[in-house]
Amino acid sequence: MMFCIMSFCIVSCFVWTPGRVAAAFATGLDQSHGGDYDAFEDQVCKFFKALRDCDIDPFVIVDGGSDYTDKKFETLKERAQSRINRANSLSMGLQGSGGVLPTLIKHVFKQVLSSLKVPFAQCICEADQDIASLARSWNCPVLSNDSDFYIFDIQAGFLPTSHFHWQKVSVQRGSSIRYIPCKLYTTTSF
C-alpha cells in the first residue's frame, strides 16, 4: 500500500505559511461575540514560539483573496452569504451553526506577526501561485489548510495544517533537537 502523505518530523527549515492559517488559531475560541482577540493573540504567539523552538523560520504570505478576473466572484459571494447566515444564526442564539471569524482578525494577525518580528508579505490577489513559486525557489515546504497545494509541484512538500501538531513539540531521542510531528505530502510520493 502506498501513502501519499507520510509521517514527518519538521525541524530546522524555512516554511511558507499562507496567512489564512490564522483561521486555524480561532478554532475553539469564542466566535459568537465578535472578538476574543486576546485569546487569538495568545494562540498565535504560542504557534510561532513552537516553530522557533524547533529552529523553523516561518515566512507568512497574507492572501489578498481577490482576483481581478472575477473568476472567483461567485465563490466569494457564496462565502459571504454563508458568513451572513452563520452570523444571523449566532445572533439568535443557535450555537451549533458554526463560527464567524471576527472582522479584525486578519489585522490583529498582522499586528502580532509584526510584534513577534515574523516576516510576512501581503498579496493583493490570490496568493497560491506566488507561495508555490517561492517555496520551490527556496526549497522549503508550505504549511497550509488549502487543499490546492496538493496539486503544486513543491519539492520540499506540503504540510496540511490538520496534520501539523505544533502543540506537541517533541525532543528527538538521544539528542536535544526539538521537532514538530506532522505529515508531509510531496508529488513524488504520489
Backbone torsions as a table, in degrees:
resi	resn	phi	psi	omega
1	MET	NA	132.9	-178.1
2	MET	-104.1	135.5	178.2
3	PHE	-108.8	134.3	178.4
4	CYS	-86.2	-27.7	177.3
5	ILE	-110.6	121.8	-178.5
6	MET	-112.2	152.9	176.3
7	SER	-64.6	145.1	-171.6
8	PHE	-153.7	149.6	174.7
9	CYS	-117.9	115.6	-175.3
10	ILE	-97.0	131.4	-178.9
11	VAL	-156.2	149.3	172.9
12	SER	47.0	65.5	175.7
13	CYS	-152.4	-176.1	178.5
14	PHE	-113.6	133.8	-177.2
15	VAL	-124.4	130.3	171.4
16	TRP	-86.8	128.8	-177.8
17	THR	-128.4	117.9	174.2
18	PRO	-64.2	141.9	-178.4
19	GLY	-61.3	-22.0	-179.0
20	ARG	-68.4	-7.5	172.9
21	VAL	-61.5	-19.6	178.7
22	ALA	-54.4	-32.4	179.7
23	ALA	-61.2	-31.3	179.7
24	ALA	-64.7	-30.2	179.7
25	PHE	-72.2	-22.5	-178.4
26	ALA	-81.3	-11.6	178.8
27	THR	-60.2	129.0	179.9
28	GLY	87.6	-8.9	177.6
29	LEU	-88.8	160.6	179.7
30	ASP	-70.8	106.7	179.0
31	GLN	-104.0	10.9	-176.8
32	SER	-89.0	-18.9	-172.4
33	HIS	-119.8	17.7	171.0
34	GLY	75.0	30.9	-179.7
35	GLY	-168.9	-119.2	-173.3
36	ASP	67.9	35.7	-177.1
37	TYR	-64.3	-33.9	-179.6
38	ASP	-66.4	-40.4	177.3
39	ALA	-68.1	-36.9	176.5
40	PHE	-62.1	-47.7	178.7
41	GLU	-58.3	-42.7	179.6
42	ASP	-59.7	-44.3	178.9
43	GLN	-62.9	-43.9	-179.8
44	VAL	-62.6	-43.6	178.7
45	CYS	-61.6	-42.5	179.0
46	LYS	-63.7	-39.8	179.4
47	PHE	-60.5	-51.4	-177.1
48	PHE	-70.1	-27.6	173.4
49	LYS	-65.5	-42.6	178.1
50	ALA	-60.2	-42.5	177.9
51	LEU	-61.6	-48.2	-178.2
52	ARG	-64.9	-36.1	177.1
53	ASP	-60.0	-25.3	-179.4
54	CYS	-102.8	15.5	-178.7
55	ASP	57.0	34.8	176.6
56	ILE	-98.7	123.3	179.6
57	ASP	-98.8	107.7	-179.2
58	PRO	-85.8	153.5	167.4
59	PHE	-134.3	124.7	-174.4
60	VAL	-103.5	132.6	172.6
61	ILE	-109.2	116.9	178.0
62	VAL	-88.1	118.0	-175.9
63	ASP	-72.7	129.8	176.0
64	GLY	-72.9	-29.5	174.6
65	GLY	76.8	-8.4	-179.6
66	SER	-100.0	165.8	-178.7
67	ASP	-145.8	118.3	-176.1
68	TYR	-62.7	-17.5	-179.5
69	THR	-85.7	-8.3	-179.2
70	ASP	64.2	16.1	-179.9
71	LYS	-70.3	-16.6	177.8
72	LYS	-106.5	9.7	-175.4
73	PHE	-59.0	-44.8	-180.0
74	GLU	-62.3	-41.7	177.9
75	THR	-62.5	-43.2	178.8
76	LEU	-62.1	-40.8	177.8
77	LYS	-63.7	-43.0	179.6
78	GLU	-62.7	-42.4	179.0
79	ARG	-64.9	-41.0	178.7
80	ALA	-63.7	-43.0	178.5
81	GLN	-63.3	-39.6	178.1
82	SER	-62.9	-41.6	177.4
83	ARG	-63.6	-41.1	178.2
84	ILE	-62.2	-44.8	179.9
85	ASN	-63.2	-43.5	178.8
86	ARG	-64.9	-41.7	178.9
87	ALA	-63.3	-40.9	178.1
88	ASN	-62.0	-45.2	178.8
89	SER	-62.2	-42.2	178.4
90	LEU	-62.7	-38.4	-179.2
91	SER	-66.3	-21.0	178.0
92	MET	-96.7	7.2	176.1
93	GLY	84.9	12.3	179.4
94	LEU	-87.5	91.1	-173.1
95	GLN	-68.9	-28.6	-175.9
96	GLY	-76.8	5.2	-173.6
97	SER	-86.5	4.0	-178.9
98	GLY	94.5	169.2	-176.8
99	GLY	-100.7	168.5	175.0
100	VAL	-128.0	120.5	179.6
101	LEU	-61.9	138.4	178.6
102	PRO	-59.2	148.6	-174.8
103	THR	-55.7	-40.1	-174.3
104	LEU	-95.3	14.7	-173.2
105	ILE	-60.5	-40.7	179.9
106	LYS	-66.8	-38.9	178.5
107	HIS	-64.9	-45.6	178.6
108	VAL	-62.4	-41.5	178.6
109	PHE	-57.8	-46.1	179.9
110	LYS	-66.2	-36.2	176.3
111	GLN	-62.8	-43.2	179.6
112	VAL	-65.2	-42.7	177.0
113	LEU	-56.9	-45.1	179.1
114	SER	-61.5	-46.1	-177.8
115	SER	-66.0	-30.3	178.3
116	LEU	-87.0	-3.1	-177.1
117	LYS	59.3	38.7	174.1
118	VAL	-88.8	121.3	-179.5
119	PRO	-66.3	139.4	177.8
120	PHE	-152.1	161.0	176.5
121	ALA	-136.4	152.9	179.1
122	GLN	-108.9	122.2	174.6
123	CYS	-87.4	144.9	177.9
124	ILE	-77.8	-40.6	-177.7
125	CYS	-111.4	-164.6	175.6
126	GLU	-55.6	130.7	-170.8
127	ALA	-100.0	-6.5	-172.1
128	ASP	-54.4	-48.2	-179.0
129	GLN	-61.2	-43.4	-179.4
130	ASP	-64.9	-42.5	179.8
131	ILE	-62.6	-46.9	180.0
132	ALA	-62.1	-41.8	180.0
133	SER	-63.9	-45.5	179.2
134	LEU	-66.2	-39.5	178.9
135	ALA	-63.3	-40.2	176.6
136	ARG	-65.2	-44.4	-178.3
137	SER	-62.8	-40.4	-177.8
138	TRP	-94.6	-1.2	-178.9
139	ASN	51.4	56.4	178.4
140	CYS	-134.3	154.7	-179.0
141	PRO	-75.2	162.6	175.5
142	VAL	-109.9	127.2	174.8
143	LEU	-101.3	120.6	-176.2
144	SER	-159.9	161.1	171.7
145	ASN	-103.5	11.2	-177.6
146	ASP	-96.0	114.3	-177.6
147	SER	-66.0	-11.9	176.6
148	ASP	-57.8	-28.0	-176.8
149	PHE	-71.3	-11.0	174.4
150	TYR	-65.4	-27.2	-175.3
151	ILE	-92.1	-12.5	-179.9
152	PHE	-81.7	141.8	177.5
153	ASP	-85.8	86.6	179.6
154	ILE	-108.1	108.5	-173.7
155	GLN	-54.8	-41.6	-177.9
156	ALA	-78.0	-11.9	172.6
157	GLY	101.3	176.4	-179.6
158	PHE	-121.4	130.1	178.8
159	LEU	-109.2	101.6	177.8
160	PRO	-66.4	133.2	-177.8
161	THR	-60.2	-27.9	-179.8
162	SER	-65.9	-17.6	179.7
163	HIS	-117.8	17.6	-179.8
164	PHE	-107.4	99.1	-170.9
165	HIS	-92.2	66.3	-175.1
166	TRP	-65.1	-20.4	179.2
167	GLN	-82.8	-1.3	-178.9
168	LYS	-119.3	46.9	178.0
169	VAL	-54.6	131.0	-176.4
170	SER	-121.5	165.4	177.3
171	VAL	-115.0	130.0	-179.5
172	GLN	-64.2	134.8	-179.9
173	ARG	-58.0	137.0	176.5
174	GLY	76.2	8.9	179.0
175	SER	-150.1	-178.5	176.7
176	SER	-109.6	14.6	-178.4
177	ILE	-75.2	125.9	178.8
178	ARG	-96.7	147.0	-179.9
179	TYR	-147.7	164.9	176.4
180	ILE	-111.4	120.2	176.5
181	PRO	-68.2	136.6	-177.5
182	CYS	-159.8	-178.3	173.7
183	LYS	-123.2	138.8	-176.2
184	LEU	-118.0	133.2	175.8
185	TYR	-111.7	132.7	171.4
186	THR	-131.7	151.7	179.2
187	THR	-67.8	-25.0	178.9
188	THR	-73.0	-21.0	178.6
189	SER	-88.4	-0.6	-177.3
190	PHE	-75.7	NA	NA
